[in-house]
Amino acid sequence: MAVKFLRTICCCFIKKSFLKWGSVAVVAMIILLTVTITNAQNGKITRDNIAFISYPDFPEANSTWFDIGYGEKYNKVYVAVTNLHHDEQALYQYDISSQKMRITGLLSRLAHLRNFQWQGKVHSKFVEGPNGNMYFSTDGGEDRQEYLMNHPRGYSGGFFMRWDPFNQKLTNLGMALQYESIKDVDIDNETGVLYGISYPQVHFIVYDVAKNNLRDLGRLGSAHVPRVLFTDWWGNCYYADWRQRLVKYEKDKQELIFAENSLPAFPNTPGSKIITGIMGYAKDKEHNVIYINTYGGKIIAFYPQKEGIGNVKDLGGIFDTQDDKPYVPFAANMGLGNNGKLYYFVGGEGNFVREKVTILMEFDPQTSQKKELIEFPLSEINLVTGSNVKDKEGNLYYAGMKEISQSKNEPFLIIFNPEKKIKK
């Protein structure tokens, strides 16, 4: 209404030939105000909608991976930062209310790890348990270390960890499988049972923390392992096997079931991309859908059900390429805004749709329309990870990195809200 009214005034000025020197300034001000209000009403997304938060007190900080999560009970975001997969990880806690980032400590000291128990990185996300504690797992970081071929100490195996935000205390819950990393975790919020996937042998693990009962349900793949586990509203857990079929752990039956068909993929997608499976996801419980993006560049709507696998719908590619390789675009992240649209950054690890540029994208699942929002040079963003990290205010969080040199990155936290400016 305001825009319409202002436009009417402008028309009146023009029709009645009021454009003398004095009135020109008035009309110019009205037009400027009209444009401003129009942009605001159209919800134009700019750099004002995004903020970068640095990680203090860890000079060796080099990278982050999928190791980010949100704890609703204490309204905090958690991230783990590594020193180039070498031997140390710093755990960070971002207090949303005070907008303060602080280091809680170094993992090796907090978890009382001995020399032979070193870890290369935290690769898993942080997940919140039923009591507000945060859970995650550790990773060797490099093939040569995990296969014990060329490392002076070898790799003992990955650990499940628990962070208690109230007491600011880390508990080492123990190793999963000897010599195997734990690439990702998720949790049944009702029972507190943890799920994990190992690397390089891709074992599906179910760990009842309260009973200290760990079950190895066997191998689901080989070679380059899919990175992402996710759960539904009932506490069932999903993964993708080497054929990119969804595999579901039905907690009531305590067994794995397999989808009949693989997830949608573009024709001629290389097998190396198929076996790497799911890269990001975002949950919409209200509409009973979990959005997935794959290593082969697809966005998929998955409709879970309490028993059985559920249905999937192919929503197209994450980015419309101009060549015959639509499976190349890469997005190791995904978030769902309160406006019902998906937001993800395209580009990373040598897979860029535009030279030396990372692109923030908007995707409307209802129309499958994609929109390029902001381009970032690699010196500003060269990789973004993290899935389904959203706070009570609708802010989305991602783990970002930027390129300092060919051998050095600088990690930082990304805060994004498509509907309002971020205070900086």
BAKE-471663 format. One record per residue (C-alpha): residue number from 1; x, y, z; residue in three letters. Coordinates in Angstrom, 2 decimals, always signed. Each point is the difference from the previous one (the first is absolute). Example, Ala and Ser with C-alpha at 12.3 -4.5 7.8 and 13.67 -1.06 7.14 Angstrom:
2
1,+12.30,-4.50,+7.80,ALA
2,+1.37,+3.44,-0.66,SER
END
This chain:
424
1,+0.00,+0.00,+0.00,MET
2,+2.80,+2.44,+0.87,ALA
3,+1.75,-0.67,-3.29,VAL
4,-3.23,+0.47,-1.95,LYS
5,-0.74,+3.30,+1.76,PHE
6,+3.46,+1.40,-0.69,LEU
7,-0.18,-0.97,-3.66,ARG
8,-3.34,+1.77,-0.30,THR
9,+1.51,+3.20,+1.41,ILE
10,+2.86,-0.20,-2.49,CYS
11,-2.46,-0.36,-2.88,CYS
12,-1.95,+3.04,+1.23,CYS
13,+3.16,+2.09,+0.05,PHE
14,+0.79,-0.98,-3.56,ILE
15,-3.52,+0.40,-1.39,LYS
16,-0.47,+3.47,+1.53,LYS
17,+3.42,+1.18,-1.19,SER
18,+1.24,+0.70,+3.49,PHE
19,+3.52,-0.88,-1.00,LEU
20,+1.56,+3.35,+0.68,LYS
21,+3.36,+0.21,+1.69,TRP
22,-1.48,-0.12,+3.48,GLY
23,-2.30,-2.91,-0.67,SER
24,+2.66,-2.07,-1.78,VAL
25,+1.75,-0.62,+3.31,ALA
26,-3.29,-1.02,+1.59,VAL
27,-0.78,-2.46,-2.77,VAL
28,+3.52,-1.42,+0.15,ALA
29,-0.40,-0.62,+3.73,MET
30,-3.35,-1.68,-0.56,ILE
31,+1.43,-2.27,-2.71,ILE
32,+2.95,-0.93,+2.24,LEU
33,-2.36,-0.82,+2.85,LEU
34,-2.17,-2.05,-2.35,THR
35,+2.95,-2.08,-1.15,VAL
36,+1.16,-0.52,+3.60,THR
37,-3.40,-1.21,+1.18,ILE
38,-0.41,-2.19,-3.09,THR
39,+3.32,-1.73,+0.65,ASN
40,-0.91,-0.54,+3.63,ALA
41,-3.37,-1.47,-0.90,GLN
42,+1.57,-2.22,-2.65,ASN
43,+2.33,-1.39,+2.69,GLY
44,+3.16,+0.59,-2.00,LYS
45,+2.88,-1.94,+1.54,ILE
46,+3.33,+1.83,+0.24,THR
47,+3.22,-0.27,+1.96,ARG
48,-1.86,+1.65,+2.88,ASP
49,-1.75,-3.36,+0.46,ASN
50,+3.24,-1.84,+0.71,ILE
51,+2.78,+0.25,+2.57,ALA
52,+3.35,-1.72,+0.60,PHE
53,+1.20,-0.76,+3.54,ILE
54,+3.66,-0.87,+0.60,SER
55,+1.34,-2.65,+2.39,TYR
56,+2.28,+1.56,+2.65,PRO
57,+2.99,-1.39,+1.93,ASP
58,+1.03,-2.81,-2.37,PHE
59,+2.83,+1.29,-2.25,PRO
60,+0.28,-3.37,-1.78,GLU
61,-3.64,+0.09,-1.18,ALA
62,-0.20,-1.20,-3.60,ASN
63,-3.27,-1.73,-0.78,SER
64,-3.43,-1.20,+1.00,THR
65,-2.11,-2.73,-1.61,TRP
66,-3.52,-1.14,+0.85,PHE
67,+0.81,+0.55,+3.67,ASP
68,-2.68,+2.51,+0.95,ILE
69,-3.30,-0.25,+1.90,GLY
70,-2.58,+1.91,+2.00,TYR
71,-1.14,-0.67,+3.57,GLY
72,-3.52,+1.32,+0.57,GLU
73,-0.03,-0.37,+3.78,LYS
74,+2.93,+2.38,+0.56,TYR
75,-0.44,+1.91,-3.30,ASN
76,+3.58,-0.52,-1.15,LYS
77,+1.81,-1.06,-3.16,VAL
78,+2.95,-2.41,+0.28,TYR
79,+2.91,-0.41,-2.43,VAL
80,+3.28,-1.93,-0.04,ALA
81,+3.02,+1.50,-1.78,VAL
82,+3.06,-2.00,-1.05,THR
83,+3.66,+0.84,-0.71,ASN
84,+0.17,-1.43,-3.53,LEU
85,-0.95,-3.57,+1.10,HIS
86,+3.24,-0.16,+1.96,HIS
87,-0.66,-0.84,+3.63,ASP
88,-2.15,+2.62,+1.72,GLU
89,-3.58,+1.28,+0.04,GLN
90,-1.35,+3.05,+1.78,ALA
91,-3.61,-0.15,+1.20,LEU
92,-2.00,+3.22,-0.28,TYR
93,-3.27,+1.18,+1.46,GLN
94,-1.91,+2.94,-1.50,TYR
95,-2.50,+1.56,+2.41,ASP
96,-2.83,+1.31,-2.17,ILE
97,-1.50,+2.25,+2.67,SER
98,+3.24,+1.86,+0.74,SER
99,+1.44,-0.46,-3.53,GLN
100,+3.28,-1.17,+1.49,LYS
101,+2.30,-2.72,-1.33,MET
102,+2.36,-1.71,+2.41,ARG
103,+2.32,-2.98,+0.02,ILE
104,-0.92,-2.64,+2.58,THR
105,+3.32,-1.81,-0.32,GLY
106,+2.11,-2.37,-2.08,LEU
107,-1.46,-3.43,-0.58,LEU
108,+3.15,-1.95,+0.90,SER
109,+0.07,+1.58,+3.45,ARG
110,-3.74,+0.09,+0.65,LEU
111,-0.32,-3.69,-0.93,ALA
112,+3.30,-1.03,+1.64,HIS
113,+1.25,-1.65,-3.21,LEU
114,+3.39,-1.70,+0.09,ARG
115,+2.55,+0.31,-2.79,ASN
116,-1.10,-3.17,-1.80,PHE
117,-3.65,+1.16,+0.11,GLN
118,+0.60,+3.18,-2.07,TRP
119,-2.81,+1.18,-2.29,GLN
120,+0.32,+1.85,-3.31,GLY
121,-3.31,+1.84,+0.14,LYS
122,-3.62,-0.01,+1.04,VAL
123,-2.02,-0.78,-3.11,HIS
124,-3.39,-0.78,+1.49,SER
125,-2.67,+2.56,+0.79,LYS
126,-0.91,+0.91,+3.58,PHE
127,-3.40,-1.42,+1.01,VAL
128,-2.05,+0.87,+3.07,GLU
129,-1.14,-2.76,+2.32,GLY
130,-3.24,-0.13,+2.01,PRO
131,+1.68,+1.72,+2.99,ASN
132,+1.65,+2.84,-1.93,GLY
133,+3.44,-1.64,-0.20,ASN
134,+1.78,+0.13,-3.36,MET
135,+1.46,-3.11,-1.67,TYR
136,+2.60,-0.34,-2.77,PHE
137,+2.78,-2.34,-1.18,SER
138,+3.63,+0.09,-1.14,THR
139,+1.86,-0.82,-3.20,ASP
140,+3.52,-0.97,-1.07,GLY
141,+0.01,+2.53,-2.80,GLY
142,+2.12,-1.65,-2.69,GLU
143,-0.02,-3.34,-1.85,ASP
144,+3.70,-0.60,+0.60,ARG
145,-0.60,+0.23,+3.74,GLN
146,-3.15,-2.07,+0.15,GLU
147,+1.35,-2.81,-2.16,TYR
148,+3.17,-0.07,+2.16,LEU
149,+2.21,+0.10,-3.10,MET
150,+2.18,+3.00,+0.60,ASN
151,-0.30,+1.52,+3.43,HIS
152,+2.40,-0.34,+2.95,PRO
153,-2.73,-0.61,+2.57,ARG
154,-2.86,-1.47,-2.01,GLY
155,-3.62,+0.75,+0.76,TYR
156,-1.69,-1.64,+2.98,SER
157,-3.60,+0.88,-0.92,GLY
158,-2.69,+2.64,+0.38,GLY
159,-1.85,+0.87,+3.22,PHE
160,-3.53,+1.01,+0.94,PHE
161,+0.05,+3.21,+2.07,MET
162,-2.52,+1.85,+2.19,ARG
163,+0.12,+3.70,+0.89,TRP
164,-1.97,+1.12,+3.06,ASP
165,-0.83,+3.72,-0.55,PRO
166,-1.26,+0.50,+3.56,PHE
167,+3.16,-1.24,+1.70,ASN
168,+2.29,+0.87,-2.93,GLN
169,+1.39,-3.53,+0.07,LYS
170,+1.08,-2.43,-2.73,LEU
171,-0.39,-3.75,+0.47,THR
172,+1.75,-2.57,-2.17,ASN
173,-2.61,-2.73,-0.56,LEU
174,+2.52,-2.41,-1.48,GLY
175,+1.13,-1.37,-3.32,MET
176,-2.42,-1.41,-2.56,ALA
177,+2.04,-2.38,-2.19,LEU
178,+3.75,-0.44,+0.18,GLN
179,+1.88,+1.75,-2.86,TYR
180,-3.23,+1.51,-1.36,GLU
181,-1.02,+3.67,+0.03,SER
182,-3.57,+1.04,+0.77,ILE
183,-0.96,+2.29,-2.89,LYS
184,-3.41,+1.08,+1.26,ASP
185,-2.44,-0.47,+2.86,VAL
186,-3.65,+0.60,+0.75,ASP
187,-2.24,-0.73,+2.96,ILE
188,-3.43,-1.30,+0.94,ASP
189,-1.27,+2.89,+2.12,ASN
190,-2.44,-2.23,+1.84,GLU
191,+2.41,-2.69,+1.20,THR
192,+3.39,+1.72,-0.34,GLY
193,+1.32,-2.88,-2.17,VAL
194,+2.81,+1.15,-2.30,LEU
195,+0.47,-0.99,-3.64,TYR
196,+3.37,+0.10,-1.76,GLY
197,+1.63,-0.88,-3.31,ILE
198,+3.64,-1.10,-0.17,SER
199,+2.75,+0.65,-2.53,TYR
200,+1.59,-1.51,-2.05,PRO
201,-2.00,-3.24,+0.33,GLN
202,-3.47,+1.61,+0.31,VAL
203,-1.43,-1.82,+3.00,HIS
204,-3.38,+1.13,+1.34,PHE
205,+0.22,+0.34,+3.79,ILE
206,-2.73,+0.21,+2.63,VAL
207,+1.21,+1.07,+3.44,TYR
208,-2.22,+0.04,+3.08,ASP
209,+1.95,+2.38,+2.22,VAL
210,-2.01,-0.68,+3.17,ALA
211,+0.61,-3.76,-0.24,LYS
212,+3.47,+0.29,-1.56,ASN
213,-1.23,-2.40,-2.68,ASN
214,+1.56,+0.40,-3.46,LEU
215,-1.30,-1.98,-3.00,ARG
216,+1.76,-0.26,-3.35,ASP
217,-2.66,-0.65,-2.66,LEU
218,+2.52,-0.69,-2.73,GLY
219,+1.38,+1.65,-3.11,ARG
220,-2.04,+2.13,-2.38,LEU
221,+2.67,+0.98,-2.52,GLY
222,+3.67,+0.45,-0.74,SER
223,+2.47,+2.54,-1.37,ALA
224,-1.20,+3.62,+0.27,HIS
225,-2.64,-0.08,+2.71,VAL
226,-3.17,+2.17,+0.03,PRO
227,+0.36,+2.70,+2.61,ARG
228,-3.48,+0.48,+1.40,VAL
229,-2.38,-1.78,+2.39,LEU
230,-3.39,+1.48,+0.87,PHE
231,-3.02,-0.94,+2.11,THR
232,-3.76,+0.45,-0.37,ASP
233,-2.63,+1.15,+2.52,TRP
234,-0.33,-3.52,+1.48,TRP
235,+3.74,-0.48,+0.67,GLY
236,+0.69,-2.31,-2.95,ASN
237,+3.36,+0.58,-1.70,CYS
238,+0.86,+0.14,-3.74,TYR
239,+3.12,-0.40,-2.09,TYR
240,+0.83,-0.66,-3.68,ALA
241,+1.81,-3.20,-1.01,ASP
242,+2.50,-0.44,-2.84,TRP
243,-2.84,-0.03,-2.57,ARG
244,-1.46,+3.18,+1.53,GLN
245,-3.00,-1.91,+1.30,ARG
246,-1.45,+1.34,+3.22,LEU
247,+0.67,-2.33,+2.91,VAL
248,-2.23,+0.41,+3.05,LYS
249,+0.56,-1.16,+3.54,TYR
250,-3.48,-0.66,+1.41,GLU
251,+0.44,+0.44,+3.70,LYS
252,-3.19,-1.89,+0.96,ASP
253,+1.19,-3.09,-1.91,LYS
254,+3.69,+0.73,+0.70,GLN
255,+0.98,-0.95,-3.53,GLU
256,+1.07,+1.47,-3.32,LEU
257,-2.31,+0.14,-3.01,ILE
258,+1.00,+1.03,-3.53,PHE
259,-1.80,+2.07,-2.60,ALA
260,-0.84,-1.88,-3.18,GLU
261,+1.44,+2.69,-2.28,ASN
262,+2.90,+2.41,+0.10,SER
263,-0.55,+3.70,+0.58,LEU
264,-0.54,+2.04,-3.19,PRO
265,+3.17,+0.86,-1.95,ALA
266,+0.83,+1.69,-3.28,PHE
267,+0.77,-2.29,-2.97,PRO
268,+3.70,-0.93,-0.25,ASN
269,+0.76,+1.06,+3.58,THR
270,+3.39,-1.58,+0.83,PRO
271,+0.05,-2.82,+2.51,GLY
272,+2.39,+1.96,+2.22,SER
273,-2.77,+2.53,+0.56,LYS
274,-2.71,-2.62,+0.50,ILE
275,+1.89,-1.75,+2.79,ILE
276,+0.62,+3.31,+1.81,THR
277,-3.76,+0.32,+0.45,GLY
278,-1.59,+2.79,+2.02,ILE
279,+1.84,+3.28,+0.66,MET
280,-2.59,+2.13,+1.78,GLY
281,-3.57,+0.01,+1.30,TYR
282,-2.64,+2.19,+1.65,ALA
283,-3.08,-1.11,+1.92,LYS
284,-3.55,+1.35,-0.27,ASP
285,-1.95,-1.90,+2.64,LYS
286,-3.16,+2.08,-0.51,GLU
287,-0.34,-1.31,-3.55,HIS
288,+1.56,-3.44,+0.66,ASN
289,+2.84,+0.47,-2.47,VAL
290,+3.78,-0.18,+0.24,ILE
291,+1.85,+1.71,-2.84,TYR
292,+3.22,-1.65,-1.17,ILE
293,+2.78,+1.04,-2.35,ASN
294,+2.36,-2.60,-1.42,THR
295,+3.62,-0.07,-1.10,TYR
296,-1.40,-0.34,-3.53,GLY
297,-1.63,+3.43,+0.10,GLY
298,-3.63,-1.03,+0.62,LYS
299,-2.57,+1.45,+2.40,ILE
300,-2.50,-2.58,+1.23,ILE
301,-3.09,+0.21,+2.19,ALA
302,-0.25,-3.02,+2.31,PHE
303,-3.28,-0.73,+1.79,TYR
304,+0.78,-2.30,+2.94,PRO
305,-2.46,-2.37,+1.61,GLN
306,+0.19,-1.75,+3.33,LYS
307,+0.13,-3.46,-1.60,GLU
308,+1.65,-0.63,-3.33,GLY
309,+2.19,+2.32,-2.03,ILE
310,-2.42,+2.65,-1.28,GLY
311,-0.19,+1.80,-3.34,ASN
312,+2.45,+2.25,-1.82,VAL
313,-0.55,+2.74,-2.58,LYS
314,+2.63,+1.31,-2.40,ASP
315,+0.09,+3.82,+0.21,LEU
316,+2.77,+0.46,-2.59,GLY
317,+3.55,+1.27,+0.25,GLY
318,+1.59,+2.26,+2.58,ILE
319,+1.30,+2.21,-2.82,PHE
320,-0.91,+0.23,-3.69,ASP
321,+3.21,-0.53,-1.96,THR
322,+0.53,+0.92,-3.63,GLN
323,+1.86,-3.20,-0.87,ASP
324,-0.72,-3.73,-0.15,ASP
325,+1.16,-0.65,+3.58,LYS
326,-2.86,+1.06,+2.28,PRO
327,+1.40,-2.26,+2.74,TYR
328,+3.11,+2.19,+0.56,VAL
329,-1.49,+2.77,+2.24,PRO
330,+0.97,-0.60,+3.63,PHE
331,-1.76,+1.11,+3.19,ALA
332,+1.12,-1.59,+3.28,ALA
333,-2.62,+1.95,+1.96,ASN
334,-3.70,+0.84,+0.21,MET
335,-2.36,+2.08,+2.11,GLY
336,-3.76,+0.61,+0.01,LEU
337,-1.17,+3.55,+0.63,GLY
338,-3.18,+0.83,+1.88,ASN
339,-1.33,+1.11,-3.38,ASN
340,+0.01,-3.63,-1.19,GLY
341,+2.90,+0.46,-2.42,LYS
342,+3.32,-1.83,-0.07,LEU
343,+3.33,+1.81,+0.19,TYR
344,+3.37,-1.51,-0.90,TYR
345,+3.45,+1.02,-1.21,PHE
346,+1.19,-1.55,-3.30,VAL
347,+3.70,-0.67,-0.41,GLY
348,+2.86,-1.67,+1.82,GLY
349,+2.81,-2.56,-0.21,GLU
350,+0.75,+0.79,-3.65,GLY
351,-3.66,-0.18,-1.08,ASN
352,-0.97,+3.53,-1.04,PHE
353,-2.71,+0.94,-2.49,VAL
354,+1.68,+3.35,-0.60,ARG
355,+3.75,+0.55,+0.14,GLU
356,+1.30,+0.93,+3.45,LYS
357,-3.48,+0.79,+1.34,VAL
358,-2.31,-1.45,+2.68,THR
359,-3.69,+0.81,-0.48,ILE
360,-2.78,+0.30,+2.59,LEU
361,-3.16,-1.49,-1.50,MET
362,-3.71,+0.12,+0.80,GLU
363,-2.26,-2.90,-1.00,PHE
364,-3.78,-0.03,+0.28,ASP
365,-1.13,-3.64,+0.46,PRO
366,-3.56,+0.86,-1.03,GLN
367,+0.97,+1.33,-3.43,THR
368,+3.53,-1.44,-0.41,SER
369,+1.15,+3.51,-0.89,GLN
370,+3.63,+0.83,+0.74,LYS
371,+1.47,+3.43,+0.59,LYS
372,+3.62,+1.11,+0.25,GLU
373,+0.23,+2.37,+2.95,LEU
374,+3.63,+0.96,+0.71,ILE
375,+3.37,-0.89,-1.54,GLU
376,+3.05,-0.31,+2.23,PHE
377,+3.61,-0.19,-1.22,PRO
378,+1.99,-2.91,+1.43,LEU
379,+1.96,+2.48,+2.10,SER
380,-3.32,+0.63,+1.79,GLU
381,-1.63,-3.48,-0.10,ILE
382,+1.49,-3.13,-1.56,ASN
383,-1.98,-2.72,+1.80,LEU
384,-3.18,-0.16,+2.08,VAL
385,-1.26,-2.99,+1.99,THR
386,-2.77,-0.70,+2.49,GLY
387,-3.62,-1.13,-0.21,SER
388,-3.27,+0.86,+1.67,ASN
389,+1.52,+2.45,+2.52,VAL
390,-2.67,+2.58,+0.88,LYS
391,-0.73,+1.85,+3.23,ASP
392,-3.28,+1.16,+1.56,LYS
393,+0.10,+3.30,-1.90,GLU
394,+0.35,-1.63,-3.42,GLY
395,+3.72,+0.75,-0.40,ASN
396,+1.87,-2.62,-2.04,LEU
397,+3.57,-1.00,+0.91,TYR
398,+2.74,-1.53,-2.14,TYR
399,+3.68,-0.83,+0.46,ALA
400,+2.00,+2.07,-2.51,GLY
401,+3.59,+0.28,-1.16,MET
402,+1.90,+2.41,-2.21,LYS
403,+3.20,-0.45,-1.96,GLU
404,+3.05,+1.78,+1.39,ILE
405,+2.54,-1.82,-2.20,SER
406,+0.22,-3.30,-1.88,GLN
407,+0.80,-1.82,+3.25,SER
408,-1.82,+2.15,+2.55,LYS
409,-3.66,+0.66,+0.77,ASN
410,-1.68,+2.14,+2.63,GLU
411,-3.21,-1.38,+1.54,PRO
412,-2.91,+2.06,+1.32,PHE
413,-3.65,-0.33,+0.97,LEU
414,-2.63,+1.20,-2.50,ILE
415,-3.31,+1.42,+1.24,ILE
416,-2.70,+0.58,-2.61,PHE
417,-3.62,+1.07,+0.16,ASN
418,-1.93,+0.47,-3.27,PRO
419,-2.68,+2.12,+1.66,GLU
420,+1.95,+2.55,+2.02,LYS
421,+3.35,+1.70,+0.41,LYS
422,+2.61,-1.54,+2.28,ILE
423,+1.33,+2.23,+2.76,LYS
424,+3.76,+0.40,-0.39,LYS
END
